[in-house]
């Protein structure tokens, strides 16, 4: 063993200067090496053919044919760029390319022999023997060099490498091991695969045993002294991630994951794409399937405007829209720092104009100037105040930004001939108990009415629940509390919410927007509601702690909060669309009879900063609005009616 390692090290030291040569010089040296192997294979073919005793009458064919063959093979290999490869990284594709080049050379050599030389003194079996020996010699040398490199990488693995378990013995797991073997500096030693597939168990992949099922992870971790787990499951098995974490978490084993999208794109798999397991991985949601052709037709070469472009949803809308090559992408945002960040992120990646626009959607003159200058064809309206407790304190500001801002952008869209207007709505608009939810309910009515009055523009709202990781949501709050050592604060043990990831929500919003349906309301399938307390426990577990170390404290429901959210009203009827995760509202709730008068009073009260009046008017506009300030609202009714 020591002698073989010494030989490997000697060969490595001999090859190291060659790998550092300029590409041109390296190609020349490789070409000369090929000439040696070509000659050896050709002479070997004659020796095999004549049992090591070549008759004298065939020696002219041997000598003359060798020169012709070397010229043909050199020309073919140079044309096919076969002298530019790195032998130590040889793959099956390289061997197939080698066989192709040798086959072309053999056919050309046969043609030259038949047409120019004397075929009667040239045995036909030489062509096949030369091809076979050349493939064995050149393929064998390439493969041997790769084996030497990988063996040296394994022998160079530090003694204190971390024992690794890979969950998933499929294509992704296979490529993970290849990457690890190429990178001894990672100090990872793959000891076993774990897979639920009974047909894989008992097999070996790269010499590593496949065991299972996943339910045995705890005992396998203990038996093999596993220190790290890489989860490399295909998209259809991502629901297993929670099981892996639940089984391995209490053992203190560090786990990382290869994102499902990378597992679908095998050529993109690499170690630098591994990341920590996130709370989103534990939601067990199926990956979104998109009709990319319809999305491309909807966005490509069109002028697209996104309001609230610096927010969580707005910025992700911009990222994904930019990928479909709009002719111009306008980023409208009133907060300069988020606008600067998203513009800086997107601008270098695109050859199409990315236009940042500082503006408040409630500023009618500024928004008109933007529309007149850029003439958008698609508008996605994500700008809104969304934080429930803050809007309970400032209902007038919520109305000015959410309600008036939506009306301004929607009216401008109709006036300027925008093809499609999309409002980002929320499940808090259903039976609202908060000012924020009530304002979003009003905006849905505004959009539906604009669609009725201006059929030339397609108006729709897309309603969905919470998104994981948005600014100010529970996930970053919990993460910060866990980082500080706790406690993690939850308002109620039974508080539930619908959740999806930000990219998933945005993908579905864009898919709904691309539909040709004239429906005014789309509702996203949010899956099963999640208890906030369970979410907190999952995040504590992912941090490597437990509830004994970081306790959960229940603080009571805040003003405007609901114990659970709903996605539809009782009177709303929904139907399926061509996409399984998007529903369409067949029958929407209608605004009250005196909507216009009440709406004007609402805006006037907001302009005066009359918060009690705003709450009263929201209650009159939305009969099912259940304000936490009901008693104070009732006391304000006489004053408001007298003012009318």
N, C-alpha and C positions, 0 to 999 in steps of 0.2 A: 504493500500500500504506500509506504514511504517513497519507494523508488518510482512508482507511477506518478505520485504528486510532484516529485522532483522533475520528472520528464515533462510534465505539464507546465511547470513553472519555467523550465528552459525554453519550451516552445513558445510560451507566452512572451518571454523576454525577446525572443528572436522576431516575433511577429509585431511587437509593439512599435518599432521604428517604421515598419511598413504602413501601419494604420495611421501614422502621423504625416505621411507623405502627401503632397498635393494630389488631387484627384487624377490629373493627367499622368503623372509619373506612376501612380499606383495602377492605372489602367495598362500602362506599358509593361510593367512587371507581371501583372496578371496575364496579359497576352502571351508573354514569353513562357510563363508557367503552363498555359494551355497548349502551346506548341509542343512542349515536352510530353504532356499527357496524350495529345493527339497522336504523336509519333509512337508512343508506347502502345496505345490501343491498336494502331494499324499493324505494327509489327507483331503484336500479340495475336491479332486475328489470323495472320498467316501461320504463325506457330501452332495455334489451335487447329487450324484447318489441316495442316500436314503433320500433326503429331510431333511437333518440335523439329522436324526435318524437312526444310523447304527445298523442293527439287530445283536444280540449276536453271531449268527453263522458265521458272516463275520469278527468278531474281530480278530480271528487267522490269517486270510488272510491279514488283515490290518497290524498287527504287524510283522508277518514273511515276508510279501512282502516288507515292508518298508526297512528292513535291506538289502534284496537282491537288491532292486532298488537303494538304496544309494551307494552300492558297484559298481553296473554297471555304474551308471551315473558318479560317481567319476572317475572310470577307463577310460570311454570314453572321458570325458571332459579333463582329464589329457593328454590322448594320442593325442587329437586334440589341445592341448595347449590353451584351453579355459580359463584357470586361469591366463593367462599372459597379457590379454588385459587391456586397460585403459578405464574404463567405461565412463569417462567424454568426451572421444573422439569417442563415439560409432557412427557407420554409418550403412547404409543399408546392407553393406557387413557383418558387425558384427551380425546383426539380422538374416541374411540368414545362417551364420555359426552356430548361436545358434540353429536355427530350425533344421539344419542338425544333430547337435550333439544330440538333444533331440529325433529326429526320430530314429537315430541309437540305442539310449538307449532304446526306447520303443520297437523296434523290438527284441533286445536282451532279454529284460525283458519278453516279450511275449513268446520267445523261451524257456527260463528257466522255466517259469510257466507251459508251455505245457509239457515239457520233464521231469521235476524234481518234481515240486510242484503239487498241486491238482487243475487243471484248472476248475473243476466243481463247486468249491466254490468261483471262482474269476470272477466277472462280466467283460465281454469283453469291456463294455463301459468305464471302468476305464482307459484303455490304452489311449484312445482318450482324456478323460477328464484330465488325468495327463499331457499329452503332451500339451494340450491347456493352462491349468493353469500355467504350468512351463514356457511356452513361454510368456504368458501375464505377469507373475510376474518378470521373469528375464529380458525380453525385456523392460518392463515398468520401472523397476528400472534403467536400463542403460539409457533409454531415458530421464527419469526424471532428472538424474544427469547431463546429457548433457544440458537439458533445464535450470537447475539451474545455470550451469556454464555460459551459454550464456546470461541468464538474468542478472547475476551478472556483466558480462562484459559490457552489455549495461548500467546498472545502474552505473557502475564505469567510463563510458565514461566522460572525462572532460567536464565541462559545456561549455568551449570555443572550442569545437570540430568544425572543418571546415565543412560547408555544402557541400555535395558531390553529383554530378550528374554522373551516369555511362551511357555511350553511348554504347548500345548493350545489349539487354536483353536475350542473349543466354547463352550457357554453360559457356563461359569465364566470363560474367558478374555475373552469379550465383556464381561461385567459388570466384570471387573477394569479393562479399558480405560476404561469409562464412569466408574468410581470415580476412576481416576487423572486423567482429564481434568477432573473436578470439584475436584481437590485439587492445584493447582499448587505449593503449599508443600511437597509431598512431594519435589519435584525429581527426578521420574522422567520419562524420555522414551521411550515404547514405540516401538521401531524395527521389530520384526518378531515374528510368531508362528512357532513351529515345531510341526509336527504330522506324525504318521505317515500320516494319511489322504491317499491320493493325489488324491482328489477335491477336497480343500480347497487343495492346493498350487497356487500361481499366482493365487489369489483375493486379495481385499483385504477386511479387516474394519476398519471405522472408518478407512479409508484406509491401513491398515497391512498390508503384504504377508504372506502365509502361505508359509513355506518349509518344507523338510524333506528327508528324514526326520530323526528324532531323532539318528540315527547321525552326522549332519553337524554336530552342535552345535559341535564344536571349531573347524571351519573357519568356521562362521557367526559364532562369537564373535570370532574374529580379524578377519574381514572387516568387521564392523560395529562393532568396538571396544566390545563389550558389557561392561558393568561389573556388571550385576545380572541375575539370572534369577528369574522367578516361575513356579513349577510349579502349573498350574491344570488338572490332569487329572481326568477323571471316575473314579468308584470302580473301574470295571472295568479301568482302565489304570494303577492305582497301582503295578503291578509295574515300570513304566517309570522310577520315581523313582531306583532304583539306577543305571540306565543314565545318566540325566542327571547325577547326582553324579559317577559315574566319569569321564564325559567332560569335565565342566566343572571339577571339583575341582582337577586339576593346573594349570589355567589361572589359578587364584586368583580366580575369579568368585564373588561372594557369591550364594547361592541361598536363596530362601524358598519356602514351600509353602502352598497353600490346602488345609486338611484335607479328606479325601475326603467326610466327612459333610456339610461345608458345600457341596461341589460337588453333593450330592444335593438340598439344600434351597436352591434358587436365591435365594429371597427373603432368605436369611440371609447371602448372600455380601457381605462388605465388607472393606475394606483392613485394619481392625483385627483381623481374624481370621487374617491372614497370620502365620506363625511360622517360626522357623528349622527347617530339615530336621533331624529327629531320627533316632536309630538305629532307632526303631520303624518309620519310613517305609521303611527298607531291608530289612525282614524279608520283604517281598513276600508277605504273608499276605492272603488274600481277606477282605473285610469280613464281619463276622458278620451273618447274617440272623436276626432274632428273630421269634417268634410273639408279638407284643405283646398280642394278645387273651388268650392263655392266661396270660401273665405278669400282666396286669391282674387276671384272675380269681383268680390265686394270691395276690396281694399286696394288692390294693385293699381297704380297710376291714377289714384284719386286723391283729392285734397281733403285731408282728415283733420278735424279739430277736436281736441280733448280738453274739457274743463276739469279743474282740480287735478292737473297733471302732476303735481308734486306729492299727492296723497298716496296711500297704499294701493288703492284700486286704480287710481288715475295713472300712476307711474307704471304699473304693470300693463295697463292698457297700451301705454305708449311703447313699451318694450316689444310687446307682441305685435302691435300694428306695424312698427318699424320693420319687422321681419317680413312683411308682405309687400314691401316696396311701394308705399304710397308716393304720389308725385310730390306732395308737401305734407309734413306733419306739424301742426300748430299746437304748442303746449301752452295752455292758458292756466295761470296760477297766480294767486294774490300774495303768496308767501315767497319772498325772493330766494331764500336759501334752498328750499326743496326744488324750486324751479331751476336754479343754477346747477344743482346736483344731477337732476335727471337729464338736463340738456348736455352737461359735460359727459355723462355716461353714454348717451346715444349718438352725439354728433360725430365723434371720430369713427364710428362703426358704419356710417351710412354715407352713400354718395348722393342721396336725395336731401333736399333742404329740411332741416329741423329748426323750426322757428319758435323761440321762447317769447311769450307775451305776458308781461306783468299786467294783471287786471283783476278786478273784482267782478264777478258775474252780476252783482247788483248795480254796477255802474253802467247804465244804459248807453251813455254816450261813448264810453271807452269800448264796450262790446260792439257797438255799431261800427266804430272805426276799424276794429279787427275784422269783422265780417266783410266790410266793403273793400278792405285792402286785399284779403286773401281768398274770399269767395269759397268757403268750404263746401264740399259736396256731402260729407258725412260728419255728423256731430255726435260725440259721446259725452254726455253731461254727467260728470262724476263729482262736480264741486258741491259740497254740502258741509254744514256743521253737523257732526254725528254723535258727539259725546253727550249721553243722556243727562247726567247730573249737571253739567255746565249749562245745557240749554234750559233746564228747569230754572236755573237762576237768571237766565237772560232770554226769555221767550221772544222778546221783540227782535233781538238780533237773529234768532233762529228763523223768524218769519222773513226778515229782510234778505237774508242770504239764501235760505232754502227755497222759499216760496217766490219772492220777487225775482231772485236770480234765475230760477227755472223759467218763469214767465218771459223774462227778457230774452234769454237764449232761445227759447222755443219760438217766440214771435219773430225774432230775427231770422231763424232758420226757415220759417214759412215765407217771410218777406223776400229773402235772398235766394229762394229756390233750392234750398238744401234737399238732397234726395232722401236722406235717412237721418232721423233724430232719435237718439236712444237715451233714456233716463235711467240712471242707476238708482234703483229703489231698495227698500229694505223690508224685512218681515215685521219690523216695528210699526209699519203703516197699517197692519191688520189689528183691529180692535185696540187702538193705541192707548197707552197709559202714560205717555210722555209727550212733551212738547215736540221733541224731535220726531217721534213717530207720527204725530198729528200733522206736522208740516209736510212730511213725505207723502202722507195720504192725500193732502191737498195737491201736491205736485203731480201725483198720478192722474188726478182729475184734470189738471191743466193740460197735461200732455194728451189725454184722451180727447178733450174738447178741441185742441189744436188740430188733431187728426181729422175730426169731423168737419171742421171749418176749412181746412186746407188739404184736400185730398191729393194735391200735387206733391206733397212731402209725406213720407211715411213716418209717423210718430208712434213710438212704442216705449214702454217701461219694462225693465227686467228686475224682478223682485227676488231677493235671496236673503239668506241669514248671515250670521257672523263669518268672518274670514280669519283664519289663524295668522297671528303675527302682525296684524295691522296696527298702526300707530295708536297707542293708548288702549289696546284691547287687553284681555286677561292674560294672554300668553306672555307678552313682554313684561307685564306687571308681575306675574308669578315668577318669571325668570329672575327679575331683579330682587324679589323678596327671597328667593332661594339662594341667590348669590350672597345676600347679606346674612344668611343663616336663619331666616324665618322670623316670625311665623308667616305662613301663607294665608291671606285673608280671603274668605269666600262669604258671600252674603247670606246664603241659605243652603242647608244640606240637600234640598231637593231642587235647587235651581238648575234648569236645563236650557241648553241653547243648541241650535243647529250650527254646524261648522263645516267649512270646506277651506281648502288652501286658496291663497290669493291667485296663483296661476290658473288653478282649476276654475275658479269663479270667472276670471277674465276670459278664459277660453270659451266658456259656455255663453257669456254675454256676447262675445263676438259672433259665435255661431248663431245665436238667436237673432242678432242684428242682421245677419246675412240672409235670413229667411225671406221669401217673397210674400209671406202672409201679411195681410193688412190688420192683424190683431193688434190691439193697443197694450196688451199686458202679457208678458211671459213670466213664468215662475220656474225657478231652478229646483231640481230635485236635490234636496240637501241631505238625503239619507236619514239615518236615525238620529234623534236628538241625543246630545251628550251631557251627562251631569257635570256641572262645573267642578264639583268636589272630586269626581273621578279624574277629570283633566288635571287638577292640582296634584293628585296622588301619582299620576303617570309622570308628571314633570319632576316631582321629587325623586321618583325611582330612577328616571333617566339621569339625574344628577349624581347618582351613586349613593344617595342618602335614603333614609326612610322616615316615617312619620314620628318615630321616637326622637330622631335628630332634628327634624324640621316639622313642627306641628302645624296643623290646619286649624285656623280660628274662624268661627262663624260670627259675622258682624251685624247681620240683619239686612233686610231688603231696603235699598235706597229709594228716595222719591223718584217716581217715574219708571221704576223697574217692574218687570213682570216675572212671575215664577217660571213661566214657560212661554215660548213664542209660537205664533201660528203663521202659516204661509198663505192661507186663504180665508176669506170671510165666509160665513154660512151661505150667503146669497150668491157668492161667486161660483160659477161653474167652470171647470177646467177640463181640458182634453189633451191627449198626447199629440206630440209633433213627430216629425220624422227622426228626431233625436230622442233617445230614451231618457235623457236627463233634463229635458226641457219640456215644460207644459205650457199650454196656451190658455189664457182666460177667455172662455166663450161668452160669459156674461159677467160684466164688471159691475161693481156697486155704483149707483148713480149719485151725483151730488144733490144737496137739498134744493128745494124749489126756488128759494131766494138766494141762490149761490152768489150771483153777481153783486148784489147789494152788500151781503155779508163779507164778501171778499174785499170789496173796496174799503169797508169799515176796518177790516183786519189790517190792511196795509197802512191805513191812516193811523190806527192805534200803534202799530209798530214804529212808524215814523215819529210819533210823539214819545216813544219810549214808555208807553202805558202798559206795563207788564200784566196787571190784573185784567185789563180790557182784552188783551191778546188771548189770555186763557179763556175768558168768557166766550169770545167770538170763535175760537177754535172748537169749543164745546157746542156752539150753535151750528157751526158748519158740519161737525162730525158727531152725530148723536151717540155713537158708541165710544166716543172719547171718554176715558175714565181718568180724569185728572187726579193726582194725589193732593191737589189743592182745592178739592171740591167745596169745602165749607167756605173758604175765602172767595171762591168764584161766585157762589150763590149770593154772598153779601154784595158783590160788585154789580149784580144784574140791575137793581133799581137805578144806580148811578148811570150805567151805560144806557138804559132805556130812556132816562130823562134827557141825556145828551142827544139822543136821536131826535 
